[in-house]
């Protein structure tokens, strides 16, 4: 699966768990660290965890293994790193504070 298709698949998984304001940011021409960021917002720390767990399990079922994850202590920002695609699941205040959307080309 291409990194673009993976980012689109992840966006759909996020919507399945009622994540909102989902954005896919293309980073290919900006950095070699990752091809895409998928960013979303959740209403509560419980929803942040539910989205993160659902995405990770769904991708694992497709034999797509996670490389790294962070944020499982506070749940105001969880990061799931699949190397070519990095997922950021934010509570509203944290997303506004970090404002990752200011770089890259939006796909969605």
C-alpha positions as CSV (number, residue, x, y, z in Angstrom):
1,X,0.0,0.0,0.0
2,X,1.4,3.4,-0.9
3,X,1.9,6.0,1.8
4,X,-0.9,8.1,0.2
5,X,-3.4,5.2,0.3
6,X,-2.3,4.4,3.8
7,X,-3.0,8.0,5.0
8,X,-6.4,7.9,3.3
9,X,-7.2,4.5,5.0
10,X,-6.2,6.0,8.4
11,X,-8.5,9.0,7.8
12,X,-11.4,6.7,7.2
13,X,-10.6,4.7,10.3
14,X,-10.5,7.9,12.4
15,X,-14.0,8.8,11.0
16,X,-15.2,5.4,12.1
17,X,-14.5,6.4,15.7
18,X,-16.0,9.8,15.3
19,X,-12.7,11.7,15.1
20,X,-13.2,15.0,13.4
21,X,-11.4,17.8,11.5
22,X,-9.2,15.2,9.9
23,X,-6.4,16.6,7.8
24,X,-3.8,14.8,5.6
25,X,-0.7,16.9,5.2
26,X,1.8,15.9,2.5
27,X,5.4,16.3,3.6
28,X,7.2,14.6,0.7
29,X,8.8,17.8,-0.6
30,X,9.4,19.2,2.9
31,X,11.2,16.4,4.8
32,X,12.5,12.9,4.4
33,X,11.3,12.0,7.9
34,X,7.8,11.0,6.8
35,X,5.6,11.3,3.7
36,X,2.3,12.3,5.4
37,X,0.9,13.5,8.7
38,X,-2.7,12.6,9.5
39,X,-4.1,15.0,12.1
40,X,-7.4,14.8,13.8
41,X,-9.3,16.0,16.9
42,X,-11.2,14.1,19.5
43,X,-13.6,15.4,22.2
44,X,-12.2,13.6,25.2
45,X,-9.1,11.7,26.3
46,X,-11.3,8.5,26.2
47,X,-12.0,9.2,22.5
48,X,-8.3,9.9,21.8
49,X,-7.4,6.5,23.2
50,X,-10.3,4.8,21.4
51,X,-9.2,6.3,18.0
52,X,-5.6,5.4,18.6
53,X,-6.4,1.8,19.7
54,X,-8.8,1.3,16.8
55,X,-6.3,2.6,14.2
56,X,-3.5,0.5,15.6
57,X,-5.6,-2.7,15.7
58,X,-7.1,-2.2,12.3
59,X,-3.7,-1.6,10.7
60,X,-2.2,-4.6,12.5
61,X,-5.0,-6.7,11.1
62,X,-3.7,-5.6,7.7
63,X,-0.2,-6.6,8.7
64,X,0.9,-3.0,9.0
65,X,3.0,-2.7,12.1
66,X,3.5,0.4,14.1
67,X,7.0,1.6,14.5
68,X,6.6,3.9,17.5
69,X,3.8,5.5,19.7
70,X,3.7,8.2,22.3
71,X,1.2,10.0,24.5
72,X,-0.5,7.0,26.2
73,X,-0.1,8.6,29.7
74,X,-2.0,11.8,29.3
75,X,-4.1,11.3,26.1
76,X,-4.2,14.9,25.1
77,X,-2.0,14.1,22.1
78,X,-1.3,10.6,20.9
79,X,1.2,10.0,18.1
80,X,1.3,6.8,16.1
81,X,4.3,6.5,13.8
82,X,4.1,4.2,10.8
83,X,7.3,5.7,9.4
84,X,5.9,7.0,6.1
85,X,2.7,8.1,7.8
86,X,2.5,9.7,11.2
87,X,-0.8,10.1,13.0
88,X,-1.5,12.9,15.5
89,X,-4.7,12.5,17.6
90,X,-5.3,15.7,19.6
91,X,-7.7,17.1,22.1
92,X,-9.0,20.4,20.8
93,X,-6.8,22.7,23.0
94,X,-3.6,20.7,22.3
95,X,-4.3,20.8,18.5
96,X,-4.7,24.6,18.6
97,X,-1.6,25.0,20.7
98,X,0.7,22.9,18.4
99,X,-0.9,24.0,15.2
100,X,0.8,21.4,12.9
101,X,-1.4,22.4,10.0
102,X,0.8,25.4,9.2
103,X,3.2,23.3,7.1
104,X,2.8,21.0,4.2
105,X,0.2,20.6,1.4
106,X,-3.3,19.7,2.5
107,X,-4.9,16.7,0.8
108,X,-8.1,16.5,2.8
